[in-house]
């Protein structure tokens, strides 16, 4: 059985990395690498550290998702050429919405 935090991390990468890459034609590989790294940091922080600090209620979810949005959008904006914070925010929001929704509909045990 896969631990829930590993499952969440795998789903996040499987959904968000291709999504981010699609938004950046001509720099897909670079953005996929950045998305893999920043999503690993944000997802594992959210699922391993935040529950210990904030519990597992609504506050944990709001802080985690907001933090992921800000961290990931900053990473995308800083890495992409040209650097566009608005585009980074949109890409991060779309990717996070897709992965969050995926996590709701997929079974949590394998």
C-alpha positions as CSV (number, residue, x, y, z in Angstrom):
1,X,0.0,0.0,0.0
2,X,1.3,3.5,-0.9
3,X,1.3,6.0,1.9
4,X,-1.3,8.8,1.3
5,X,1.4,11.6,1.1
6,X,3.2,9.6,-1.6
7,X,0.0,9.0,-3.5
8,X,-0.8,12.8,-3.3
9,X,2.7,13.6,-4.6
10,X,2.5,11.2,-7.5
11,X,-1.0,12.5,-8.5
12,X,0.3,16.1,-8.3
13,X,3.3,15.4,-10.5
14,X,1.3,13.4,-13.0
15,X,-1.2,16.1,-13.4
16,X,0.7,19.4,-12.9
17,X,4.0,18.8,-14.7
18,X,2.4,18.1,-18.1
19,X,-0.1,20.9,-17.6
20,X,2.7,23.4,-16.8
21,X,4.7,22.2,-19.8
22,X,1.7,22.7,-22.1
23,X,1.5,26.4,-21.1
24,X,5.1,27.1,-22.2
25,X,5.7,26.0,-25.8
26,X,9.3,26.3,-26.7
27,X,10.5,25.8,-23.2
28,X,8.5,22.7,-22.2
29,X,11.5,20.7,-20.8
30,X,12.8,23.5,-18.7
31,X,9.4,24.2,-17.3
32,X,8.6,20.5,-16.7
33,X,11.9,20.3,-14.6
34,X,11.0,23.4,-12.6
35,X,7.4,22.1,-12.1
36,X,8.7,18.8,-10.9
37,X,11.0,20.4,-8.3
38,X,8.7,23.1,-7.0
39,X,5.7,20.8,-6.9
40,X,7.8,18.3,-4.9
41,X,8.6,21.0,-2.4
42,X,5.1,22.4,-2.1
43,X,3.3,19.1,-2.1
44,X,5.5,17.4,0.5
45,X,5.5,20.5,2.7
46,X,1.8,20.6,2.5
47,X,1.2,17.0,3.2
48,X,4.0,16.3,5.8
49,X,4.7,19.6,7.6
50,X,1.4,21.6,7.6
51,X,-0.8,18.9,9.2
52,X,1.6,18.9,12.1
53,X,1.5,22.6,12.4
54,X,-2.2,23.4,11.6
55,X,-4.0,20.1,11.9
56,X,-5.9,18.6,9.0
57,X,-8.9,20.9,8.8
58,X,-9.8,23.7,6.5
59,X,-7.0,26.0,7.6
60,X,-4.4,23.4,6.6
61,X,-6.0,23.1,3.2
62,X,-6.3,26.9,2.6
63,X,-2.8,27.7,3.8
64,X,-1.3,24.8,1.8
65,X,-3.1,25.5,-1.5
66,X,-2.4,29.3,-1.2
67,X,1.3,28.6,-0.4
68,X,1.6,26.2,-3.3
69,X,0.0,28.7,-5.7
70,X,2.4,31.5,-4.6
71,X,5.5,29.4,-4.6
72,X,4.8,27.6,-7.9
73,X,3.7,30.8,-9.7
74,X,6.9,32.6,-8.5
75,X,9.0,29.7,-9.7
76,X,7.3,29.7,-13.1
77,X,7.5,33.4,-13.5
78,X,11.2,33.5,-12.5
79,X,12.2,30.6,-14.9
80,X,10.1,31.3,-18.0
81,X,11.2,33.5,-20.8
82,X,9.8,36.1,-20.9
83,X,9.2,36.4,-17.1
84,X,5.5,37.1,-16.6
85,X,4.1,36.8,-13.0
86,X,0.5,36.9,-14.4
87,X,1.1,34.0,-16.6
88,X,2.8,32.1,-13.7
89,X,-0.2,32.7,-11.5
90,X,-2.7,31.5,-14.2
91,X,-0.6,28.4,-14.9
92,X,-0.2,27.6,-11.3
93,X,-3.9,28.1,-10.6
94,X,-5.0,25.9,-13.5
95,X,-2.5,23.1,-12.6
96,X,-3.4,23.2,-8.9
97,X,-7.1,23.1,-9.7
98,X,-6.7,20.1,-11.9
99,X,-4.5,18.2,-9.4
100,X,-6.8,19.1,-6.5
101,X,-9.8,17.9,-8.4
102,X,-7.9,14.7,-9.4
103,X,-7.2,14.0,-5.8
104,X,-10.9,14.3,-5.0
105,X,-12.0,11.8,-7.6
106,X,-9.2,9.2,-7.5
107,X,-9.2,6.4,-5.0
108,X,-6.8,7.1,-2.1
109,X,-5.4,3.6,-1.8
110,X,-3.6,1.5,-4.3
